[in-house]
Amino acid sequence: MKNTTCLQYCINGMYDKLFNFVKTQDGRKLIPVFKKLGATTEDRIKELLIGYNSYFMVQAGMQLKGMPKHPLSVIEFMGSEDFSALHDELTKTVQDNYPILMSYLNRKQKRKLEVLFV
């Protein structure tokens, strides 16, 4: 298994992967929530990046722990100390490295994100 830093994990999720997620049923459900969470467009985009990366982090964590793919298992994992530690690190990484993460998107992709949260 390859060891990846949290920042590299977030960088790997940029590009079209992010926009493909936004088009999914789960991704579409999150956009209205993030619109209410952030005071500015930048805050809303940060929330999206955190939510997007958390979504896949939960799936990976559950798989590593051998948990079944079931809504109750998701709730159980998200209530664990493991998830809390990972989520805290992910949140700090996105907050501290937002300009770096955004630099991996081209102008058109950045505009797409901004339009989501207008």
PyRosetta script that sets phi, psi and omega in degrees:
from pyrosetta import init, pose_from_sequence

init()
pose = pose_from_sequence("MKNTTCLQYCINGMYDKLFNFVKTQDGRKLIPVFKKLGATTEDRIKELLIGYNSYFMVQAGMQLKGMPKHPLSVIEFMGSEDFSALHDELTKTVQDNYPILMSYLNRKQKRKLEVLFV")
pose.set_psi(1, 137.5)
pose.set_omega(1, -179.4)
pose.set_phi(2, -84.4)
pose.set_psi(2, 133.7)
pose.set_omega(2, 177.9)
pose.set_phi(3, -87.3)
pose.set_psi(3, 124.9)
pose.set_omega(3, -176.8)
pose.set_phi(4, -124.9)
pose.set_psi(4, 137.6)
pose.set_omega(4, 175.1)
pose.set_phi(5, -73.7)
pose.set_psi(5, 162.6)
pose.set_omega(5, 179.1)
pose.set_phi(6, -62.2)
pose.set_psi(6, -40.0)
pose.set_omega(6, 178.9)
pose.set_phi(7, -63.2)
pose.set_psi(7, -43.7)
pose.set_omega(7, 179.6)
pose.set_phi(8, -64.5)
pose.set_psi(8, -38.1)
pose.set_omega(8, 176.8)
pose.set_phi(9, -58.3)
pose.set_psi(9, -45.6)
pose.set_omega(9, 179.5)
pose.set_phi(10, -66.9)
pose.set_psi(10, -41.8)
pose.set_omega(10, 179.0)
pose.set_phi(11, -61.1)
pose.set_psi(11, -42.0)
pose.set_omega(11, -179.7)
pose.set_phi(12, -61.7)
pose.set_psi(12, -23.9)
pose.set_omega(12, -179.4)
pose.set_phi(13, -87.4)
pose.set_psi(13, -4.8)
pose.set_omega(13, 180.0)
pose.set_phi(14, -76.6)
pose.set_psi(14, -168.3)
pose.set_omega(14, -177.6)
pose.set_phi(15, 73.8)
pose.set_psi(15, -148.1)
pose.set_omega(15, -174.9)
pose.set_phi(16, -71.4)
pose.set_psi(16, -21.4)
pose.set_omega(16, 179.4)
pose.set_phi(17, -57.0)
pose.set_psi(17, -40.4)
pose.set_omega(17, 179.8)
pose.set_phi(18, -62.5)
pose.set_psi(18, -44.6)
pose.set_omega(18, -178.0)
pose.set_phi(19, -72.7)
pose.set_psi(19, -31.6)
pose.set_omega(19, 174.9)
pose.set_phi(20, -64.4)
pose.set_psi(20, -39.3)
pose.set_omega(20, 177.5)
pose.set_phi(21, -63.9)
pose.set_psi(21, -43.4)
pose.set_omega(21, -178.7)
pose.set_phi(22, -59.8)
pose.set_psi(22, -28.8)
pose.set_omega(22, -179.0)
pose.set_phi(23, -80.4)
pose.set_psi(23, -15.3)
pose.set_omega(23, -178.8)
pose.set_phi(24, -74.1)
pose.set_psi(24, 165.5)
pose.set_omega(24, 178.7)
pose.set_phi(25, -59.8)
pose.set_psi(25, -45.3)
pose.set_omega(25, 180.0)
pose.set_phi(26, -65.2)
pose.set_psi(26, -40.9)
pose.set_omega(26, 179.6)
pose.set_phi(27, -64.2)
pose.set_psi(27, -42.3)
pose.set_omega(27, 179.8)
pose.set_phi(28, -63.9)
pose.set_psi(28, -31.9)
pose.set_omega(28, 178.9)
pose.set_phi(29, -68.4)
pose.set_psi(29, -30.5)
pose.set_omega(29, -175.1)
pose.set_phi(30, -79.5)
pose.set_psi(30, -27.7)
pose.set_omega(30, -175.5)
pose.set_phi(31, -56.6)
pose.set_psi(31, -49.4)
pose.set_omega(31, 179.4)
pose.set_phi(32, -61.4)
pose.set_psi(32, -32.7)
pose.set_omega(32, 178.2)
pose.set_phi(33, -65.8)
pose.set_psi(33, -46.6)
pose.set_omega(33, -178.5)
pose.set_phi(34, -67.6)
pose.set_psi(34, -29.5)
pose.set_omega(34, 176.6)
pose.set_phi(35, -62.2)
pose.set_psi(35, -33.1)
pose.set_omega(35, -179.4)
pose.set_phi(36, -83.9)
pose.set_psi(36, -24.3)
pose.set_omega(36, -175.8)
pose.set_phi(37, -77.7)
pose.set_psi(37, -37.7)
pose.set_omega(37, -174.2)
pose.set_phi(38, -98.2)
pose.set_psi(38, 143.8)
pose.set_omega(38, 178.2)
pose.set_phi(39, -81.2)
pose.set_psi(39, -28.6)
pose.set_omega(39, -178.9)
pose.set_phi(40, -123.5)
pose.set_psi(40, 165.7)
pose.set_omega(40, 176.7)
pose.set_phi(41, -59.6)
pose.set_psi(41, -41.1)
pose.set_omega(41, 179.3)
pose.set_phi(42, -61.0)
pose.set_psi(42, -43.4)
pose.set_omega(42, 178.1)
pose.set_phi(43, -62.0)
pose.set_psi(43, -39.7)
pose.set_omega(43, -179.7)
pose.set_phi(44, -67.0)
pose.set_psi(44, -39.9)
pose.set_omega(44, 178.1)
pose.set_phi(45, -66.2)
pose.set_psi(45, -40.4)
pose.set_omega(45, 176.4)
pose.set_phi(46, -59.8)
pose.set_psi(46, -43.9)
pose.set_omega(46, 178.1)
pose.set_phi(47, -61.0)
pose.set_psi(47, -40.2)
pose.set_omega(47, 177.2)
pose.set_phi(48, -61.8)
pose.set_psi(48, -46.0)
pose.set_omega(48, -179.9)
pose.set_phi(49, -62.2)
pose.set_psi(49, -40.1)
pose.set_omega(49, 178.1)
pose.set_phi(50, -67.0)
pose.set_psi(50, -47.3)
pose.set_omega(50, 179.8)
pose.set_phi(51, -62.9)
pose.set_psi(51, -43.5)
pose.set_omega(51, 179.7)
pose.set_phi(52, -60.6)
pose.set_psi(52, -49.4)
pose.set_omega(52, -179.6)
pose.set_phi(53, -69.4)
pose.set_psi(53, -34.2)
pose.set_omega(53, 177.5)
pose.set_phi(54, -64.5)
pose.set_psi(54, -38.7)
pose.set_omega(54, -179.7)
pose.set_phi(55, -54.9)
pose.set_psi(55, -48.5)
pose.set_omega(55, -178.7)
pose.set_phi(56, -78.0)
pose.set_psi(56, -28.7)
pose.set_omega(56, 177.1)
pose.set_phi(57, -65.4)
pose.set_psi(57, -40.2)
pose.set_omega(57, 177.8)
pose.set_phi(58, -62.3)
pose.set_psi(58, -46.0)
pose.set_omega(58, 179.2)
pose.set_phi(59, -59.8)
pose.set_psi(59, -45.3)
pose.set_omega(59, -179.3)
pose.set_phi(60, -66.4)
pose.set_psi(60, -43.2)
pose.set_omega(60, 179.7)
pose.set_phi(61, -62.4)
pose.set_psi(61, -41.9)
pose.set_omega(61, 178.2)
pose.set_phi(62, -64.3)
pose.set_psi(62, -40.5)
pose.set_omega(62, 179.5)
pose.set_phi(63, -64.6)
pose.set_psi(63, -43.3)
pose.set_omega(63, 179.1)
pose.set_phi(64, -63.1)
pose.set_psi(64, -33.0)
pose.set_omega(64, -179.9)
pose.set_phi(65, -86.9)
pose.set_psi(65, -3.2)
pose.set_omega(65, 179.4)
pose.set_phi(66, 72.1)
pose.set_psi(66, 25.7)
pose.set_omega(66, -179.4)
pose.set_phi(67, -83.1)
pose.set_psi(67, 145.4)
pose.set_omega(67, 178.5)
pose.set_phi(68, -70.5)
pose.set_psi(68, 154.0)
pose.set_omega(68, 176.0)
pose.set_phi(69, -81.2)
pose.set_psi(69, 93.1)
pose.set_omega(69, -176.7)
pose.set_phi(70, -148.2)
pose.set_psi(70, 142.5)
pose.set_omega(70, -178.4)
pose.set_phi(71, -52.7)
pose.set_psi(71, -37.9)
pose.set_omega(71, 179.0)
pose.set_phi(72, -67.2)
pose.set_psi(72, -34.3)
pose.set_omega(72, 177.2)
pose.set_phi(73, -67.2)
pose.set_psi(73, -37.0)
pose.set_omega(73, 177.5)
pose.set_phi(74, -61.8)
pose.set_psi(74, -46.6)
pose.set_omega(74, 179.5)
pose.set_phi(75, -62.3)
pose.set_psi(75, -43.0)
pose.set_omega(75, 179.1)
pose.set_phi(76, -60.8)
pose.set_psi(76, -46.9)
pose.set_omega(76, -179.2)
pose.set_phi(77, -65.2)
pose.set_psi(77, -42.0)
pose.set_omega(77, -178.3)
pose.set_phi(78, -67.8)
pose.set_psi(78, -17.8)
pose.set_omega(78, 175.7)
pose.set_phi(79, -90.8)
pose.set_psi(79, -0.7)
pose.set_omega(79, -176.1)
pose.set_phi(80, -83.4)
pose.set_psi(80, 159.5)
pose.set_omega(80, 175.8)
pose.set_phi(81, -65.1)
pose.set_psi(81, -34.4)
pose.set_omega(81, 178.6)
pose.set_phi(82, -58.9)
pose.set_psi(82, -47.2)
pose.set_omega(82, 179.9)
pose.set_phi(83, -64.8)
pose.set_psi(83, -43.3)
pose.set_omega(83, -179.5)
pose.set_phi(84, -57.6)
pose.set_psi(84, -44.5)
pose.set_omega(84, 179.8)
pose.set_phi(85, -64.9)
pose.set_psi(85, -44.7)
pose.set_omega(85, 179.3)
pose.set_phi(86, -64.6)
pose.set_psi(86, -42.6)
pose.set_omega(86, -178.4)
pose.set_phi(87, -66.3)
pose.set_psi(87, -39.9)
pose.set_omega(87, 177.2)
pose.set_phi(88, -61.6)
pose.set_psi(88, -43.4)
pose.set_omega(88, 178.7)
pose.set_phi(89, -65.5)
pose.set_psi(89, -41.7)
pose.set_omega(89, 179.2)
pose.set_phi(90, -62.8)
pose.set_psi(90, -44.8)
pose.set_omega(90, 179.1)
pose.set_phi(91, -61.2)
pose.set_psi(91, -46.0)
pose.set_omega(91, 179.1)
pose.set_phi(92, -62.7)
pose.set_psi(92, -40.9)
pose.set_omega(92, -179.8)
pose.set_phi(93, -62.4)
pose.set_psi(93, -46.7)
pose.set_omega(93, 179.9)
pose.set_phi(94, -65.1)
pose.set_psi(94, -44.9)
pose.set_omega(94, -179.4)
pose.set_phi(95, -61.7)
pose.set_psi(95, -45.1)
pose.set_omega(95, -175.6)
pose.set_phi(96, -76.7)
pose.set_psi(96, -23.7)
pose.set_omega(96, -172.6)
pose.set_phi(97, -121.4)
pose.set_psi(97, 21.3)
pose.set_omega(97, -177.9)
pose.set_phi(98, -52.9)
pose.set_psi(98, -47.9)
pose.set_omega(98, 179.2)
pose.set_phi(99, -60.5)
pose.set_psi(99, -37.4)
pose.set_omega(99, 178.9)
pose.set_phi(100, -65.4)
pose.set_psi(100, -46.3)
pose.set_omega(100, -179.8)
pose.set_phi(101, -60.9)
pose.set_psi(101, -43.7)
pose.set_omega(101, -179.6)
pose.set_phi(102, -67.2)
pose.set_psi(102, -24.8)
pose.set_omega(102, 179.7)
pose.set_phi(103, -68.0)
pose.set_psi(103, -14.9)
pose.set_omega(103, 178.1)
pose.set_phi(104, -84.1)
pose.set_psi(104, -5.4)
pose.set_omega(104, 177.2)
pose.set_phi(105, -103.1)
pose.set_psi(105, 144.8)
pose.set_omega(105, 175.2)
pose.set_phi(106, -81.6)
pose.set_psi(106, 174.3)
pose.set_omega(106, -176.0)
pose.set_phi(107, -58.4)
pose.set_psi(107, -41.6)
pose.set_omega(107, -179.2)
pose.set_phi(108, -64.4)
pose.set_psi(108, -41.8)
pose.set_omega(108, 179.2)
pose.set_phi(109, -66.2)
pose.set_psi(109, -40.5)
pose.set_omega(109, 177.3)
pose.set_phi(110, -61.4)
pose.set_psi(110, -41.4)
pose.set_omega(110, 179.7)
pose.set_phi(111, -63.8)
pose.set_psi(111, -40.1)
pose.set_omega(111, 177.3)
pose.set_phi(112, -58.4)
pose.set_psi(112, -42.6)
pose.set_omega(112, 178.6)
pose.set_phi(113, -64.1)
pose.set_psi(113, -44.9)
pose.set_omega(113, -179.9)
pose.set_phi(114, -60.9)
pose.set_psi(114, -41.1)
pose.set_omega(114, -178.9)
pose.set_phi(115, -63.9)
pose.set_psi(115, -32.9)
pose.set_omega(115, 178.7)
pose.set_phi(116, -59.4)
pose.set_psi(116, -30.1)
pose.set_omega(116, -171.4)
pose.set_phi(117, -114.1)
pose.set_psi(117, 19.4)
pose.set_omega(117, 177.4)
pose.set_phi(118, -81.3)
pose.dump_pdb("model.pdb")
